[in-house]
């Protein structure tokens, strides 16, 4: 808005004053128009940035909704078992990807354990562990091999649905416990394998 000047009283300089007043008024009008253009540009920029932010949020939500499949395998061999209590014979830790909320975890295992004694029972019991959740305990098959050694074999499989929003990794384990009379020293050729299939969703 142009300023309102007092009435001119310049005498002989009236024509010059009128010209100056017109020039000043034109400059102020141009400045007002520029300010309005700038205000409009700022509003348009803010609206564009808001729209862009919303679009980025939508893209992130779509990306997080895409299932992310992860597959891992680990093996171990020549291990021994504790004389009492559970022994973890295979395990792994799987990182949770950013944006994941849930995970469908399936664990497939196999183990062939060779006893260090030919006179003790070859039976063991196995279980699978996902963070702090255990699968049902599964007894092994047992027998005596061609070297007159007791062996135990088992292949437990189990699955969990895990809320991963507040954790950074999924920790998996394959644990076994021998029968009371079992003897399972290291170096006998025992081996175990654990495979995990994980589907993360947002």
N, C-alpha and C positions, 0 to 999 in steps of 0.2 A: 504494500500500500504506500502511495506517495505521500511525502510530508506536505503539510499545508503551510505555505509561507505567508507572512504578513503582507498587507497591501504594499505594492511598490510605491516609492516616492523618491524617484531618482532624478527628477527634473530632466536636464539635457541628456542624461544617460539612460533614459527610459527604454529606448530601443535596444540598447546593449543589454540592459537588465532583463528585458523580455526574452532575448535570445539565450542568455545564460540560464534563465529559469526553465526554458524549454529543454535545454540540454540536460540540466540536472534532473528534471522530471523524466526525461527519456532514459537516463541512466538508472534511476530508481525503478522504473517500470521493468527495464531489462533485468535488474537484480531480483525483483520480485518473481518474474517469470522463471529465472534460473533457479531460485530457491524452490519454487513449486515443482519444477522438473526434477530437481535433486531429491526432494521429498518423495515424489512418485517413484523415482528410480530405486530409492532405498526400500520402499514398500514392496516393489516388484522383486528386488533382490532377496528380501527377507522371505517372501512367499515362495520363491524358487528354492531357496535353501531348505525351507520347511518341507516342500514337496520332495526334494532330493533325499532329505533325512528319512522321510517316511518310506521312500522307495528302497533305500538301503536297508531299513529295518525289515521290509518285506522280503528282500533278497536273502538276508541273513536267516530269516525264519524258514524260507524255502530250503536253503542249504542245510540247516539243522534238521529239517524234516526228512532229508534223504538218508536212508539207512546206510550206515558205514560198517562194512563187514571186515572183520579181523580174524586171521587164522594163525595159530602159533603151535609149535611142537618142540618138546624138549625130551631128552633121553638121559638116563644115568645107568651106570653099570658097576659091578664089583663092589657094591656097598654091603655093609652089614646092618643087622637090626639090633636095636636095644633089647636087652634080655627081659625088660619089662616096660610097659608103656608103648605109646605109638611112635613110630619112626616115619618121617617124611622121606619117601624114596624118589619123588619127583615133584617139581613145583615151578611156578613162573609168576611174574607180575606183568599185567597188561595195563598200559596207560589209557586213561579215559580221554577221548578227544574233546576239544572245546565245543561247547554247545550241547553235548549229549546229556540226556535226562534219564534214559533207561537203557538197559542192556539185557539181551537174551543170551545167556551163556550155556553152552553145551560142552561137556568135558568127556572125552573118550580116552581110556587108558588100557594098558596091558602090562603085565608083569610076570616074569618067570624067575622064581627065587629058588636058589639051591642051598640046602642046609649044609652046615659044616659037620654034621653028625649023621651017621647011617643008622643010628639006633633011636633017635628022637622023632617025634611026630613032625610031619611036614606041613601041618595045617597052619594057615595064617588067616587073619580077617582084614579086609581092606575097607577104606572109606575115602571119600573125596571131600575136599574143603574149598569153599568159595568165601573169601573173607572170613566171617565168623560162623558161616552156615555149613553144616555137615550133611552129606548124603547118608542114607541108611547104610549100616555096616553090611558087607557082603563077604561070606566065607569063601575060601579058595578051594579049588580042587587040589588034590595031593596024590603023590605016588612015589615010587622009587625008580630012578633012571638007570641007564645001562652001567653007570659007574657005581652003582649001589649007594646012591645018595638020595635022600629025601628031597623032593622038589614040591613047590607050590605054584600054581598058576591061577591068575584071576584077571578079569577085564571089566572092572566096573565102569559104568557110564551114567552120567546124571546131568540134569539141567537146572538152571535157576533164572529167575527174572530179578534183576538187580536195579535198584534206584541209585544212579551214579551222580546225582546232582551235587552231593556234598563230599564226594571222595575223588581222589586223584588217580587211583589205580584199582584194578581188580586182582586180588591175590589168590592163586589157585594152588592146591596141593593134593598129592596122592599119598596117603598114609596107610601103614599096615602095622599090625600087632601080632606077634607069634603066639602059638599055643603055649601053655605053661611049660611044656617040656622041650620047646624048640631051641635049637642052637643055630644061629645064623651069623657067622663071622664074615668079615669083608674078604674079598679076593676069591670067592668061590665061583664067580661067573654070573651072578644074579644081574638081571637088567630090568629096567622099567621105562615105559614111554608114556607121555601125557600129551594129548592134543586138545586144543581149545578152539572152539568156533564161537565168535562173539558178534552179535549184531547190535550196534549202537543206534539209538534213535533219539531225536530231539523233541 
